[in-house]
Amino acid sequence: MICHFSLLVIFSLLVSQCHGGCAEVDSLTEAVAGEGFLLGCISCKRREEVRATTTVDWHFKPQGETHFKHIFYYEHPNADIKHEDFSGRLEWRGTPHSDIQIGAIYIHNVTFNDTGTYRCTFNRILFLKGSEESVTVRKMVELSVVAVANRELTAVISEIMMYVLIVVLQLWLILVLVYCYKKTTDEHEAREARKALKAQAALLETKDNCDGVQLE
């Protein structure tokens, strides 16, 4: 029982890494000039069973300026780049249907002029029983463009912790397997010993019966 429970726990931990639900993870905030960059934006529905349609707008305010400019609009299945500064450089990387929860876009060939504040806006219509409800969600991403990538300390620590967790889980699995194997072997040996004792007792009983017959 312990073996089966331990293996189930390990399996559940591993599966949860691959099949988790919607999670509102923040976007990365540092891009490298000349490379591509994924601007993340996630807005999870509170009730998955409710049907919805969503459109996504992206606005950009360059560093040092005060006004946002409309740069991108997505309404499944059409994507529209709204500003000439991003012409041919933006690509939809979000949810591939109308019930959008991931509104990410990919910037090709990032330049230093792309430094600034990006605003992602979800305009969602929820189809409730007998009515509709409009919901607007806005999220901000402060993007810095650098010449060379810098690994943030938190990212390094997270990566180290991930590998430590994997190693610990593997060691735990090995220990559980060894324990289960030893327990199974001990139980098998105990059964064989009981069988041998029963066979020996039966043999002695048969011998006693035979000796009693001879004495008569």
Secondary structure, 3 states (H helix, E strand, C coil): CHHHHHHHHHHHHHHHHHCCCCCCCCCCCEEECCCCEEECCECCCCCCCCEEEEEEEEEEEECCCCCCEEEEEEECCEEEECCHHHCCCEEECCCCCCCCCECCEEECCCCHHHCEEEEEEEEEEEEECCEEEEEEEEEEEEEEEECCCCCCHHHHHHHHHHHHHHHHHHHHHHHHHHHHHHHHHHHHHHHHHHHHHHHHHHHHHHHHHHHHHHHC
